[in-house]
Amino acid sequence: MKVIGVKNILSPAIAGLMMCGGVAVAMAQDVIIAPEQETVIREYVKKKPLASISVPGVELNIGSTLPETVEVHRFEEVSDVTYEYVIVDNRTVLVEPGTRKIVKIYD
């Protein structure tokens, strides 16, 4: 009978978890915004500025979800931008409508 050590069991398990974590991070960063859209977004935010808010207890990271208490805004009269936005700590934060997940942060 062969004895299997704890190291032999944990190493593959840890490697598997790390790979899953890497996939989750990659999925959170999959949003690609075309340069034309970037320009439209930046110009829109300059023309129609919002007051900056702070969201205590929420880390601003791609993939994080904004709470329902945070009011997000649509890009009115801009047909090719499907995201919504809010200004948090003087940074423009793009979120997916419905899920409220952060997809892009502009400094």
Biopython code that builds the backbone (N, CA, C, O; Angstrom):
import numpy as np
from Bio.PDB.StructureBuilder import StructureBuilder

atoms = [
    (1, "MET", "N", (0.840, -1.164, 0.000)),
    (1, "MET", "CA", (0.000, 0.000, 0.000)),
    (1, "MET", "C", (0.894, 1.239, 0.000)),
    (1, "MET", "O", (1.848, 1.331, 0.772)),
    (2, "LYS", "N", (0.570, 2.185, -0.876)),
    (2, "LYS", "CA", (1.359, 3.404, -1.004)),
    (2, "LYS", "C", (0.764, 4.497, -0.116)),
    (2, "LYS", "O", (-0.446, 4.723, -0.133)),
    (3, "VAL", "N", (1.596, 5.162, 0.644)),
    (3, "VAL", "CA", (1.149, 6.243, 1.512)),
    (3, "VAL", "C", (1.311, 7.553, 0.756)),
    (3, "VAL", "O", (2.381, 7.865, 0.232)),
    (4, "ILE", "N", (0.232, 8.300, 0.717)),
    (4, "ILE", "CA", (0.255, 9.595, 0.024)),
    (4, "ILE", "C", (0.391, 10.687, 1.067)),
    (4, "ILE", "O", (-0.413, 10.774, 1.995)),
    (5, "GLY", "N", (1.395, 11.508, 0.915)),
    (5, "GLY", "CA", (1.632, 12.590, 1.853)),
    (5, "GLY", "C", (0.701, 13.770, 1.599)),
    (5, "GLY", "O", (0.146, 13.913, 0.509)),
    (6, "VAL", "N", (0.541, 14.598, 2.600)),
    (6, "VAL", "CA", (-0.316, 15.780, 2.496)),
    (6, "VAL", "C", (0.188, 16.709, 1.395)),
    (6, "VAL", "O", (-0.609, 17.317, 0.680)),
    (7, "LYS", "N", (1.520, 16.819, 1.258)),
    (7, "LYS", "CA", (2.086, 17.672, 0.215)),
    (7, "LYS", "C", (1.638, 17.224, -1.169)),
    (7, "LYS", "O", (1.375, 18.054, -2.039)),
    (8, "ASN", "N", (1.553, 15.919, -1.372)),
    (8, "ASN", "CA", (1.161, 15.391, -2.675)),
    (8, "ASN", "C", (-0.294, 15.703, -3.007)),
    (8, "ASN", "O", (-0.657, 15.772, -4.181)),
    (9, "ILE", "N", (-1.113, 15.888, -2.008)),
    (9, "ILE", "CA", (-2.530, 16.204, -2.237)),
    (9, "ILE", "C", (-2.726, 17.705, -2.357)),
    (9, "ILE", "O", (-3.451, 18.168, -3.238)),
    (10, "LEU", "N", (-2.085, 18.471, -1.478)),
    (10, "LEU", "CA", (-2.300, 19.915, -1.447)),
    (10, "LEU", "C", (-1.699, 20.646, -2.640)),
    (10, "LEU", "O", (-2.296, 21.605, -3.130)),
    (11, "SER", "N", (-0.547, 20.224, -3.114)),
    (11, "SER", "CA", (0.098, 20.936, -4.222)),
    (11, "SER", "C", (-0.790, 21.024, -5.455)),
    (11, "SER", "O", (-0.976, 22.120, -5.983)),
    (12, "PRO", "N", (-1.349, 19.906, -5.938)),
    (12, "PRO", "CA", (-2.243, 20.009, -7.096)),
    (12, "PRO", "C", (-3.497, 20.830, -6.791)),
    (12, "PRO", "O", (-3.994, 21.552, -7.656)),
    (13, "ALA", "N", (-4.001, 20.720, -5.576)),
    (13, "ALA", "CA", (-5.199, 21.471, -5.206)),
    (13, "ALA", "C", (-4.914, 22.968, -5.223)),
    (13, "ALA", "O", (-5.710, 23.753, -5.738)),
    (14, "ILE", "N", (-3.784, 23.353, -4.660)),
    (14, "ILE", "CA", (-3.412, 24.771, -4.642)),
    (14, "ILE", "C", (-3.176, 25.274, -6.057)),
    (14, "ILE", "O", (-3.608, 26.375, -6.400)),
    (15, "ALA", "N", (-2.506, 24.496, -6.872)),
    (15, "ALA", "CA", (-2.270, 24.892, -8.259)),
    (15, "ALA", "C", (-3.596, 25.088, -8.996)),
    (15, "ALA", "O", (-3.746, 26.032, -9.771)),
    (16, "GLY", "N", (-4.545, 24.203, -8.755)),
    (16, "GLY", "CA", (-5.858, 24.315, -9.390)),
    (16, "GLY", "C", (-6.582, 25.572, -8.961)),
    (16, "GLY", "O", (-7.190, 26.253, -9.787)),
    (17, "LEU", "N", (-6.524, 25.888, -7.674)),
    (17, "LEU", "CA", (-7.168, 27.101, -7.178)),
    (17, "LEU", "C", (-6.525, 28.352, -7.760)),
    (17, "LEU", "O", (-7.215, 29.313, -8.099)),
    (18, "MET", "N", (-5.212, 28.336, -7.875)),
    (18, "MET", "CA", (-4.520, 29.486, -8.453)),
    (18, "MET", "C", (-4.911, 29.687, -9.903)),
    (18, "MET", "O", (-5.083, 30.820, -10.354)),
    (19, "MET", "N", (-5.051, 28.600, -10.631)),
    (19, "MET", "CA", (-5.459, 28.702, -12.035)),
    (19, "MET", "C", (-6.861, 29.262, -12.134)),
    (19, "MET", "O", (-7.122, 30.108, -12.990)),
    (20, "CYS", "N", (-7.774, 28.814, -11.280)),
    (20, "CYS", "CA", (-9.147, 29.330, -11.293)),
    (20, "CYS", "C", (-9.155, 30.818, -10.954)),
    (20, "CYS", "O", (-9.888, 31.592, -11.569)),
    (21, "GLY", "N", (-8.358, 31.210, -9.997)),
    (21, "GLY", "CA", (-8.261, 32.621, -9.644)),
    (21, "GLY", "C", (-7.743, 33.447, -10.795)),
    (21, "GLY", "O", (-8.211, 34.563, -11.022)),
    (22, "GLY", "N", (-6.781, 32.915, -11.525)),
    (22, "GLY", "CA", (-6.250, 33.614, -12.695)),
    (22, "GLY", "C", (-7.291, 33.765, -13.778)),
    (22, "GLY", "O", (-7.342, 34.790, -14.457)),
    (23, "VAL", "N", (-8.121, 32.754, -13.946)),
    (23, "VAL", "CA", (-9.196, 32.834, -14.933)),
    (23, "VAL", "C", (-10.182, 33.907, -14.531)),
    (23, "VAL", "O", (-10.636, 34.673, -15.382)),
    (24, "ALA", "N", (-10.527, 33.984, -13.248)),
    (24, "ALA", "CA", (-11.472, 34.994, -12.785)),
    (24, "ALA", "C", (-10.924, 36.392, -13.028)),
    (24, "ALA", "O", (-11.662, 37.280, -13.457)),
    (25, "VAL", "N", (-9.644, 36.597, -12.759)),
    (25, "VAL", "CA", (-9.037, 37.898, -12.997)),
    (25, "VAL", "C", (-9.040, 38.214, -14.480)),
    (25, "VAL", "O", (-9.352, 39.338, -14.871)),
    (26, "ALA", "N", (-8.702, 37.251, -15.301)),
    (26, "ALA", "CA", (-8.692, 37.472, -16.744)),
    (26, "ALA", "C", (-10.085, 37.807, -17.248)),
    (26, "ALA", "O", (-10.241, 38.679, -18.103)),
    (27, "MET", "N", (-11.102, 37.121, -16.727)),
    (27, "MET", "CA", (-12.460, 37.394, -17.156)),
    (27, "MET", "C", (-12.879, 38.805, -16.755)),
    (27, "MET", "O", (-13.580, 39.479, -17.509)),
    (28, "ALA", "N", (-12.460, 39.253, -15.587)),
    (28, "ALA", "CA", (-12.828, 40.584, -15.121)),
    (28, "ALA", "C", (-12.193, 41.663, -15.982)),
    (28, "ALA", "O", (-12.710, 42.779, -16.046)),
    (29, "GLN", "N", (-11.087, 41.358, -16.646)),
    (29, "GLN", "CA", (-10.391, 42.353, -17.440)),
    (29, "GLN", "C", (-10.632, 42.185, -18.935)),
    (29, "GLN", "O", (-9.933, 42.805, -19.736)),
    (30, "ASP", "N", (-11.590, 41.374, -19.329)),
    (30, "ASP", "CA", (-11.844, 41.112, -20.736)),
    (30, "ASP", "C", (-12.473, 42.271, -21.492)),
    (30, "ASP", "O", (-12.473, 42.259, -22.723)),
    (31, "VAL", "N", (-13.008, 43.268, -20.804)),
    (31, "VAL", "CA", (-13.677, 44.377, -21.466)),
    (31, "VAL", "C", (-12.643, 45.212, -22.201)),
    (31, "VAL", "O", (-11.695, 45.730, -21.611)),
    (32, "ILE", "N", (-12.851, 45.326, -23.490)),
    (32, "ILE", "CA", (-11.963, 46.141, -24.305)),
    (32, "ILE", "C", (-12.779, 47.286, -24.880)),
    (32, "ILE", "O", (-13.793, 47.072, -25.543)),
    (33, "ILE", "N", (-12.329, 48.485, -24.621)),
    (33, "ILE", "CA", (-13.027, 49.666, -25.110)),
    (33, "ILE", "C", (-12.205, 50.243, -26.257)),
    (33, "ILE", "O", (-11.025, 50.558, -26.101)),
    (34, "ALA", "N", (-12.848, 50.374, -27.399)),
    (34, "ALA", "CA", (-12.174, 50.873, -28.596)),
    (34, "ALA", "C", (-11.672, 52.296, -28.356)),
    (34, "ALA", "O", (-12.284, 53.049, -27.598)),
    (35, "PRO", "N", (-10.567, 52.667, -28.993)),
    (35, "PRO", "CA", (-10.031, 54.022, -28.822)),
    (35, "PRO", "C", (-11.060, 55.117, -29.125)),
    (35, "PRO", "O", (-11.079, 56.160, -28.470)),
    (36, "GLU", "N", (-11.915, 54.870, -30.125)),
    (36, "GLU", "CA", (-12.942, 55.871, -30.459)),
    (36, "GLU", "C", (-13.905, 56.048, -29.283)),
    (36, "GLU", "O", (-14.309, 57.164, -28.960)),
    (37, "GLN", "N", (-14.265, 54.926, -28.650)),
    (37, "GLN", "CA", (-15.160, 54.995, -27.498)),
    (37, "GLN", "C", (-14.481, 55.690, -26.323)),
    (37, "GLN", "O", (-15.113, 56.467, -25.608)),
    (38, "GLU", "N", (-13.200, 55.414, -26.127)),
    (38, "GLU", "CA", (-12.443, 56.073, -25.050)),
    (38, "GLU", "C", (-12.523, 57.591, -25.220)),
    (38, "GLU", "O", (-12.755, 58.321, -24.256)),
    (39, "THR", "N", (-12.330, 58.055, -26.450)),
    (39, "THR", "CA", (-12.380, 59.487, -26.734)),
    (39, "THR", "C", (-13.766, 60.043, -26.438)),
    (39, "THR", "O", (-13.892, 61.091, -25.805)),
    (40, "VAL", "N", (-14.801, 59.352, -26.890)),
    (40, "VAL", "CA", (-16.178, 59.790, -26.662)),
    (40, "VAL", "C", (-16.465, 59.861, -25.165)),
    (40, "VAL", "O", (-17.058, 60.829, -24.688)),
    (41, "ILE", "N", (-16.050, 58.850, -24.436)),
    (41, "ILE", "CA", (-16.289, 58.807, -22.985)),
    (41, "ILE", "C", (-15.587, 59.967, -22.294)),
    (41, "ILE", "O", (-16.201, 60.672, -21.493)),
    (42, "ARG", "N", (-14.329, 60.169, -22.590)),
    (42, "ARG", "CA", (-13.565, 61.257, -21.938)),
    (42, "ARG", "C", (-14.155, 62.634, -22.255)),
    (42, "ARG", "O", (-14.271, 63.481, -21.369)),
    (43, "GLU", "N", (-14.525, 62.853, -23.511)),
    (43, "GLU", "CA", (-15.111, 64.142, -23.904)),
    (43, "GLU", "C", (-16.466, 64.355, -23.237)),
    (43, "GLU", "O", (-16.770, 65.457, -22.780)),
    (44, "TYR", "N", (-17.275, 63.304, -23.182)),
    (44, "TYR", "CA", (-18.596, 63.398, -22.569)),
    (44, "TYR", "C", (-18.474, 63.785, -21.091)),
    (44, "TYR", "O", (-19.190, 64.663, -20.610)),
    (45, "VAL", "N", (-17.567, 63.127, -20.388)),
    (45, "VAL", "CA", (-17.399, 63.388, -18.959)),
    (45, "VAL", "C", (-16.904, 64.812, -18.726)),
    (45, "VAL", "O", (-17.276, 65.438, -17.733)),
    (46, "LYS", "N", (-16.075, 65.330, -19.622)),
    (46, "LYS", "CA", (-15.607, 66.724, -19.499)),
    (46, "LYS", "C", (-16.746, 67.704, -19.743)),
    (46, "LYS", "O", (-16.864, 68.709, -19.041)),
    (47, "LYS", "N", (-17.593, 67.412, -20.744)),
    (47, "LYS", "CA", (-18.686, 68.323, -21.095)),
    (47, "LYS", "C", (-19.818, 68.305, -20.078)),
    (47, "LYS", "O", (-20.471, 69.322, -19.844)),
    (48, "LYS", "N", (-20.046, 67.138, -19.473)),
    (48, "LYS", "CA", (-21.145, 66.988, -18.520)),
    (48, "LYS", "C", (-20.611, 66.421, -17.204)),
    (48, "LYS", "O", (-20.881, 65.271, -16.857)),
    (49, "PRO", "N", (-19.856, 67.238, -16.481)),
    (49, "PRO", "CA", (-19.217, 66.732, -15.259)),
    (49, "PRO", "C", (-20.230, 66.410, -14.160)),
    (49, "PRO", "O", (-21.258, 67.074, -14.027)),
    (50, "LEU", "N", (-19.921, 65.395, -13.391)),
    (50, "LEU", "CA", (-20.697, 65.007, -12.218)),
    (50, "LEU", "C", (-19.874, 65.311, -10.977)),
    (50, "LEU", "O", (-18.647, 65.393, -11.036)),
    (51, "ALA", "N", (-20.553, 65.474, -9.868)),
    (51, "ALA", "CA", (-19.850, 65.637, -8.601)),
    (51, "ALA", "C", (-19.210, 64.302, -8.219)),
    (51, "ALA", "O", (-19.803, 63.239, -8.398)),
    (52, "SER", "N", (-18.003, 64.380, -7.697)),
    (52, "SER", "CA", (-17.309, 63.182, -7.244)),
    (52, "SER", "C", (-17.897, 62.740, -5.906)),
    (52, "SER", "O", (-18.193, 63.557, -5.035)),
    (53, "ILE", "N", (-18.056, 61.423, -5.768)),
    (53, "ILE", "CA", (-18.555, 60.867, -4.519)),
    (53, "ILE", "C", (-17.494, 59.943, -3.932)),
    (53, "ILE", "O", (-16.506, 59.619, -4.591)),
    (54, "SER", "N", (-17.706, 59.527, -2.696)),
    (54, "SER", "CA", (-16.843, 58.481, -2.138)),
    (54, "SER", "C", (-17.755, 57.330, -1.740)),
    (54, "SER", "O", (-18.906, 57.535, -1.355)),
    (55, "VAL", "N", (-17.227, 56.131, -1.838)),
    (55, "VAL", "CA", (-17.994, 54.928, -1.520)),
    (55, "VAL", "C", (-17.214, 54.155, -0.463)),
    (55, "VAL", "O", (-16.420, 53.275, -0.795)),
    (56, "PRO", "N", (-17.437, 54.481, 0.809)),
    (56, "PRO", "CA", (-16.706, 53.793, 1.878)),
    (56, "PRO", "C", (-16.975, 52.287, 1.861)),
    (56, "PRO", "O", (-18.105, 51.840, 1.661)),
    (57, "GLY", "N", (-15.910, 51.525, 2.075)),
    (57, "GLY", "CA", (-16.043, 50.080, 2.153)),
    (57, "GLY", "C", (-16.015, 49.367, 0.818)),
    (57, "GLY", "O", (-16.090, 48.139, 0.778)),
    (58, "VAL", "N", (-15.907, 50.106, -0.279)),
    (58, "VAL", "CA", (-15.856, 49.489, -1.602)),
    (58, "VAL", "C", (-14.506, 49.807, -2.232)),
    (58, "VAL", "O", (-14.138, 50.971, -2.386)),
    (59, "GLU", "N", (-13.776, 48.759, -2.590)),
    (59, "GLU", "CA", (-12.513, 48.960, -3.287)),
    (59, "GLU", "C", (-12.796, 49.148, -4.769)),
    (59, "GLU", "O", (-13.554, 48.383, -5.364)),
    (60, "LEU", "N", (-12.198, 50.148, -5.352)),
    (60, "LEU", "CA", (-12.380, 50.389, -6.774)),
    (60, "LEU", "C", (-11.446, 49.494, -7.562)),
    (60, "LEU", "O", (-10.291, 49.843, -7.807)),
    (61, "ASN", "N", (-11.948, 48.351, -7.950)),
    (61, "ASN", "CA", (-11.198, 47.393, -8.749)),
    (61, "ASN", "C", (-12.085, 46.916, -9.883)),
    (61, "ASN", "O", (-13.305, 46.842, -9.740)),
    (62, "ILE", "N", (-11.472, 46.595, -11.001)),
    (62, "ILE", "CA", (-12.223, 46.012, -12.098)),
    (62, "ILE", "C", (-12.815, 44.693, -11.606)),
    (62, "ILE", "O", (-12.115, 43.853, -11.040)),
    (63, "GLY", "N", (-14.115, 44.530, -11.832)),
    (63, "GLY", "CA", (-14.814, 43.340, -11.386)),
    (63, "GLY", "C", (-15.578, 43.538, -10.091)),
    (63, "GLY", "O", (-16.474, 42.752, -9.781)),
    (64, "SER", "N", (-15.239, 44.587, -9.315)),
    (64, "SER", "CA", (-15.992, 44.884, -8.094)),
    (64, "SER", "C", (-17.386, 45.384, -8.482)),
    (64, "SER", "O", (-17.591, 45.901, -9.580)),
    (65, "THR", "N", (-18.329, 45.221, -7.570)),
    (65, "THR", "CA", (-19.700, 45.661, -7.818)),
    (65, "THR", "C", (-20.016, 46.870, -6.958)),
    (65, "THR", "O", (-19.744, 46.883, -5.757)),
    (66, "LEU", "N", (-20.593, 47.884, -7.584)),
    (66, "LEU", "CA", (-21.012, 49.061, -6.825)),
    (66, "LEU", "C", (-22.345, 48.772, -6.142)),
    (66, "LEU", "O", (-23.210, 48.121, -6.727)),
    (67, "PRO", "N", (-22.517, 49.247, -4.916)),
    (67, "PRO", "CA", (-23.779, 49.018, -4.213)),
    (67, "PRO", "C", (-24.940, 49.759, -4.898)),
    (67, "PRO", "O", (-24.729, 50.720, -5.637)),
    (68, "GLU", "N", (-26.144, 49.299, -4.640)),
    (68, "GLU", "CA", (-27.352, 49.907, -5.219)),
    (68, "GLU", "C", (-27.521, 51.356, -4.778)),
    (68, "GLU", "O", (-28.208, 52.129, -5.447)),
    (69, "THR", "N", (-26.907, 51.731, -3.668)),
    (69, "THR", "CA", (-27.038, 53.100, -3.160)),
    (69, "THR", "C", (-26.275, 54.113, -4.000)),
    (69, "THR", "O", (-26.501, 55.316, -3.877)),
    (70, "VAL", "N", (-25.370, 53.636, -4.856)),
    (70, "VAL", "CA", (-24.595, 54.534, -5.717)),
    (70, "VAL", "C", (-25.376, 54.788, -7.001)),
    (70, "VAL", "O", (-25.730, 53.851, -7.717)),
    (71, "GLU", "N", (-25.640, 56.050, -7.283)),
    (71, "GLU", "CA", (-26.365, 56.408, -8.495)),
    (71, "GLU", "C", (-25.402, 56.431, -9.682)),
    (71, "GLU", "O", (-24.434, 57.192, -9.699)),
    (72, "VAL", "N", (-25.682, 55.590, -10.667)),
    (72, "VAL", "CA", (-24.874, 55.574, -11.883)),
    (72, "VAL", "C", (-25.647, 56.294, -12.985)),
    (72, "VAL", "O", (-26.873, 56.385, -12.936)),
    (73, "HIS", "N", (-24.923, 56.802, -13.975)),
    (73, "HIS", "CA", (-25.520, 57.641, -15.008)),
    (73, "HIS", "C", (-25.264, 57.067, -16.396)),
    (73, "HIS", "O", (-24.218, 56.474, -16.656)),
    (74, "ARG", "N", (-26.226, 57.252, -17.270)),
    (74, "ARG", "CA", (-26.085, 56.821, -18.662)),
    (74, "ARG", "C", (-25.360, 57.884, -19.459)),
    (74, "ARG", "O", (-25.328, 59.057, -19.087)),
    (75, "PHE", "N", (-24.783, 57.450, -20.555)),
    (75, "PHE", "CA", (-24.207, 58.386, -21.515)),
    (75, "PHE", "C", (-25.349, 58.770, -22.447)),
    (75, "PHE", "O", (-25.602, 58.096, -23.446)),
    (76, "GLU", "N", (-26.034, 59.855, -22.112)),
    (76, "GLU", "CA", (-27.191, 60.305, -22.888)),
    (76, "GLU", "C", (-26.762, 60.718, -24.296)),
    (76, "GLU", "O", (-25.736, 61.373, -24.481)),
    (77, "GLU", "N", (-27.547, 60.332, -25.256)),
    (77, "GLU", "CA", (-27.333, 60.706, -26.661)),
    (77, "GLU", "C", (-26.008, 60.201, -27.223)),
    (77, "GLU", "O", (-25.476, 60.780, -28.171)),
    (78, "VAL", "N", (-25.473, 59.132, -26.649)),
    (78, "VAL", "CA", (-24.260, 58.509, -27.165)),
    (78, "VAL", "C", (-24.620, 57.054, -27.458)),
    (78, "VAL", "O", (-24.754, 56.244, -26.542)),
    (79, "SER", "N", (-24.774, 56.734, -28.730)),
    (79, "SER", "CA", (-25.313, 55.426, -29.098)),
    (79, "SER", "C", (-24.310, 54.278, -28.972)),
    (79, "SER", "O", (-24.720, 53.143, -28.728)),
    (80, "ASP", "N", (-23.029, 54.533, -29.128)),
    (80, "ASP", "CA", (-22.081, 53.419, -29.157)),
    (80, "ASP", "C", (-21.417, 53.110, -27.816)),
    (80, "ASP", "O", (-20.496, 52.294, -27.767)),
    (81, "VAL", "N", (-21.862, 53.744, -26.726)),
    (81, "VAL", "CA", (-21.338, 53.440, -25.398)),
    (81, "VAL", "C", (-22.477, 52.836, -24.579)),
    (81, "VAL", "O", (-23.457, 53.514, -24.272)),
    (82, "THR", "N", (-22.339, 51.570, -24.233)),
    (82, "THR", "CA", (-23.412, 50.872, -23.525)),
    (82, "THR", "C", (-23.239, 50.887, -22.010)),
    (82, "THR", "O", (-24.129, 50.441, -21.285)),
    (83, "TYR", "N", (-22.126, 51.384, -21.527)),
    (83, "TYR", "CA", (-21.859, 51.381, -20.092)),
    (83, "TYR", "C", (-22.470, 52.602, -19.418)),
    (83, "TYR", "O", (-22.869, 53.564, -20.073)),
    (84, "GLU", "N", (-22.532, 52.535, -18.099)),
    (84, "GLU", "CA", (-22.943, 53.668, -17.290)),
    (84, "GLU", "C", (-21.718, 54.114, -16.501)),
    (84, "GLU", "O", (-20.707, 53.412, -16.462)),
    (85, "TYR", "N", (-21.814, 55.283, -15.874)),
    (85, "TYR", "CA", (-20.637, 55.775, -15.173)),
    (85, "TYR", "C", (-21.000, 56.557, -13.921)),
    (85, "TYR", "O", (-22.141, 56.973, -13.719)),
    (86, "VAL", "N", (-19.989, 56.738, -13.098)),
    (86, "VAL", "CA", (-20.076, 57.535, -11.890)),
    (86, "VAL", "C", (-18.660, 58.049, -11.618)),
    (86, "VAL", "O", (-17.679, 57.438, -12.043)),
    (87, "ILE", "N", (-18.565, 59.155, -10.919)),
    (87, "ILE", "CA", (-17.255, 59.695, -10.545)),
    (87, "ILE", "C", (-17.036, 59.368, -9.063)),
    (87, "ILE", "O", (-17.771, 59.841, -8.197)),
    (88, "VAL", "N", (-16.015, 58.555, -8.789)),
    (88, "VAL", "CA", (-15.700, 58.156, -7.419)),
    (88, "VAL", "C", (-14.269, 58.593, -7.121)),
    (88, "VAL", "O", (-13.331, 58.222, -7.828)),
    (89, "ASP", "N", (-14.119, 59.380, -6.072)),
    (89, "ASP", "CA", (-12.792, 59.878, -5.674)),
    (89, "ASP", "C", (-12.069, 60.515, -6.863)),
    (89, "ASP", "O", (-10.876, 60.292, -7.068)),
    (90, "ASN", "N", (-12.804, 61.303, -7.637)),
    (90, "ASN", "CA", (-12.287, 62.034, -8.801)),
    (90, "ASN", "C", (-11.803, 61.126, -9.923)),
    (90, "ASN", "O", (-10.988, 61.538, -10.747)),
    (91, "ARG", "N", (-12.294, 59.906, -9.959)),
    (91, "ARG", "CA", (-11.967, 58.961, -11.024)),
    (91, "ARG", "C", (-13.263, 58.544, -11.706)),
    (91, "ARG", "O", (-14.255, 58.256, -11.036)),
    (92, "THR", "N", (-13.257, 58.512, -13.027)),
    (92, "THR", "CA", (-14.432, 58.070, -13.772)),
    (92, "THR", "C", (-14.467, 56.552, -13.757)),
    (92, "THR", "O", (-13.499, 55.893, -14.140)),
    (93, "VAL", "N", (-15.592, 56.001, -13.312)),
    (93, "VAL", "CA", (-15.746, 54.560, -13.172)),
    (93, "VAL", "C", (-16.860, 54.093, -14.104)),
    (93, "VAL", "O", (-18.008, 54.515, -13.967)),
    (94, "LEU", "N", (-16.517, 53.217, -15.059)),
    (94, "LEU", "CA", (-17.515, 52.639, -15.965)),
    (94, "LEU", "C", (-18.040, 51.353, -15.370)),
    (94, "LEU", "O", (-17.276, 50.537, -14.853)),
    (95, "VAL", "N", (-19.366, 51.171, -15.445)),
    (95, "VAL", "CA", (-19.982, 49.958, -14.922)),
    (95, "VAL", "C", (-20.924, 49.356, -15.951)),
    (95, "VAL", "O", (-21.465, 50.055, -16.807)),
    (96, "GLU", "N", (-21.110, 48.048, -15.849)),
    (96, "GLU", "CA", (-22.076, 47.361, -16.694)),
    (96, "GLU", "C", (-23.468, 47.670, -16.177)),
    (96, "GLU", "O", (-23.721, 47.550, -14.978)),
    (97, "PRO", "N", (-24.375, 48.067, -17.060)),
    (97, "PRO", "CA", (-25.753, 48.268, -16.604)),
    (97, "PRO", "C", (-26.324, 46.939, -16.114)),
    (97, "PRO", "O", (-26.023, 45.883, -16.672)),
    (98, "GLY", "N", (-27.118, 46.994, -15.109)),
    (98, "GLY", "CA", (-27.729, 45.772, -14.577)),
    (98, "GLY", "C", (-26.891, 45.110, -13.511)),
    (98, "GLY", "O", (-27.364, 44.919, -12.390)),
    (99, "THR", "N", (-25.659, 44.753, -13.826)),
    (99, "THR", "CA", (-24.809, 44.062, -12.848)),
    (99, "THR", "C", (-24.079, 45.036, -11.940)),
    (99, "THR", "O", (-23.711, 44.680, -10.821)),
    (100, "ARG", "N", (-23.864, 46.267, -12.408)),
    (100, "ARG", "CA", (-23.146, 47.310, -11.671)),
    (100, "ARG", "C", (-21.681, 46.949, -11.426)),
    (100, "ARG", "O", (-21.036, 47.520, -10.547)),
    (101, "LYS", "N", (-21.157, 46.000, -12.207)),
    (101, "LYS", "CA", (-19.750, 45.615, -12.075)),
    (101, "LYS", "C", (-18.871, 46.651, -12.768)),
    (101, "LYS", "O", (-19.188, 47.138, -13.853)),
    (102, "ILE", "N", (-17.767, 46.972, -12.115)),
    (102, "ILE", "CA", (-16.817, 47.935, -12.662)),
    (102, "ILE", "C", (-16.059, 47.279, -13.808)),
    (102, "ILE", "O", (-15.500, 46.194, -13.650)),
    (103, "VAL", "N", (-16.043, 47.952, -14.983)),
    (103, "VAL", "CA", (-15.344, 47.410, -16.139)),
    (103, "VAL", "C", (-14.122, 48.240, -16.525)),
    (103, "VAL", "O", (-13.232, 47.750, -17.221)),
    (104, "LYS", "N", (-14.078, 49.503, -16.072)),
    (104, "LYS", "CA", (-12.952, 50.365, -16.428)),
    (104, "LYS", "C", (-12.896, 51.521, -15.437)),
    (104, "LYS", "O", (-13.928, 52.028, -14.998)),
    (105, "ILE", "N", (-11.686, 51.928, -15.093)),
    (105, "ILE", "CA", (-11.488, 53.065, -14.200)),
    (105, "ILE", "C", (-10.519, 54.013, -14.884)),
    (105, "ILE", "O", (-9.413, 53.628, -15.264)),
    (106, "TYR", "N", (-10.951, 55.263, -15.036)),
    (106, "TYR", "CA", (-10.093, 56.296, -15.620)),
    (106, "TYR", "C", (-9.576, 57.196, -14.505)),
    (106, "TYR", "O", (-10.347, 57.692, -13.683)),
    (107, "ASP", "N", (-8.257, 57.402, -14.487)),
    (107, "ASP", "CA", (-7.658, 58.311, -13.487)),
    (107, "ASP", "C", (-7.753, 59.744, -13.946)),
    (107, "ASP", "O", (-7.305, 60.649, -13.241)),
]
sb = StructureBuilder()
sb.init_structure("model")
sb.init_model(0)
sb.init_chain("A")
sb.init_seg("    ")
for serial, (resi, resn, name, xyz) in enumerate(atoms, 1):
    if name == "N":
        sb.init_residue(resn, " ", resi, " ")
    sb.init_atom(name, np.array(xyz, "f"), 0.0, 1.0, " ", f" {name:<3s}", serial, name[0])
structure = sb.get_structure()
